[in-house]
Amino acid sequence: MDLLAYIPSPSSGVIYLGPVPLRGYAFCIIIGVFVAVWLGGRRWVARGGRVGTVADIAVWAVPFGLVGGRLYHVITDYELYFTDGRDWVDAFKIWQGGLGIWGAVALGALGAWIGCRRRGIPLPAYADAIAPGIAFAQAIGRWGNWFNQELYGKATTVPWALKIDGDADAGRVAGTYHPTFLYESLWCVGVALLVIWADRRFRLGHGRAFALYVAAYTVGRFWIEYLRVDDAHHVLGLRLNDWTSIVVFLGAVAYLVISAKKVPGREEVVEPAAAEDGPAPVTGASGEAPAESDAAGTTGAGTTGADKGGADKTGADTAGAGKAGAVAAEAEPSKKP
């Protein structure tokens, strides 16, 4: 039966700019990385860090993350590359798809730790800054699966079903299926917005914003895995990624609880070198500056109103001196010795 509505799949996953092939999967990954670095940079500066620090550390984190994501995929799906009739060289063809988020985050964290250590920056603070950006990057990267017509779900006739072209070599049967790439993409956008809101509302610090991202993502990944029909290893009736989601979720929640008890609040200084340059603008978790304080004016008015007669002039002079001192302090911020 023909559907009245469905999501079409691209006829090809490659767009040619003259002689140069532009692969949709790689393009989505690259765009996602740029978004993560851009948003992470804004959040880092809002917390008092230097401009450019997130990008500098990403030079370490991104390559490590790509290698880790590919390693996880190849190890957990080794039969695609190292069994009879398979070519092990295909394990290096990352543009054909196959990046495991678990390996990407794990090894990417190692790369970020190296970059942070070289600059004297606490890794948890850096992780909090980039957490929503990573979720947005995942949301964009999942569209690479759409270009490759892979990782779709069970057959369905819902109006938003994904139309898949038949390909015997790729093991695809023509039909309409649940667009699990779209489900995960939308879920990741929701996770990013959740982290931004919670960070602003509760001033999360010491890695808790990142832990919230991990916990929220694994919840969605668990039920999305249930819909997928691609080959996967099963343990006790569940797909391997379901078990991974459960373990990682429990670890993230445990970290949230223990960290909140041991080190409540948020770091006062996230980048020592930036603090030595002078106080950074006071901004919210998403880079928004709070309303300007009028405490000095209120104090001055209260002092003047409290005194009587000739003391009024003294109170006014004192308030004026306090205001002049505040202006001078703003014009010439103090520096650490």
Secondary structure as GFF3:
##gff-version 3
##sequence-region A 1 337
A	DSSP	beta_strand	14	17	.	.	.	ID=ss1
A	DSSP	beta_strand	20	23	.	.	.	ID=ss2
A	DSSP	alpha_helix	24	46	.	.	.	ID=ss3
A	DSSP	alpha_helix	53	76	.	.	.	ID=ss4
A	DSSP	three_ten_helix	78	80	.	.	.	ID=ss5
A	DSSP	three_ten_helix	88	92	.	.	.	ID=ss6
A	DSSP	three_ten_helix	94	96	.	.	.	ID=ss7
A	DSSP	alpha_helix	101	119	.	.	.	ID=ss8
A	DSSP	alpha_helix	123	141	.	.	.	ID=ss9
A	DSSP	alpha_helix	143	148	.	.	.	ID=ss10
A	DSSP	beta_strand	162	164	.	.	.	ID=ss11
A	DSSP	beta_strand	175	177	.	.	.	ID=ss12
A	DSSP	alpha_helix	180	202	.	.	.	ID=ss13
A	DSSP	alpha_helix	208	227	.	.	.	ID=ss14
A	DSSP	beta_strand	234	235	.	.	.	ID=ss15
A	DSSP	beta_strand	238	239	.	.	.	ID=ss16
A	DSSP	alpha_helix	240	262	.	.	.	ID=ss17
A	DSSP	alpha_helix	272	277	.	.	.	ID=ss18
A	DSSP	alpha_helix	295	306	.	.	.	ID=ss19
A	DSSP	alpha_helix	311	331	.	.	.	ID=ss20
###
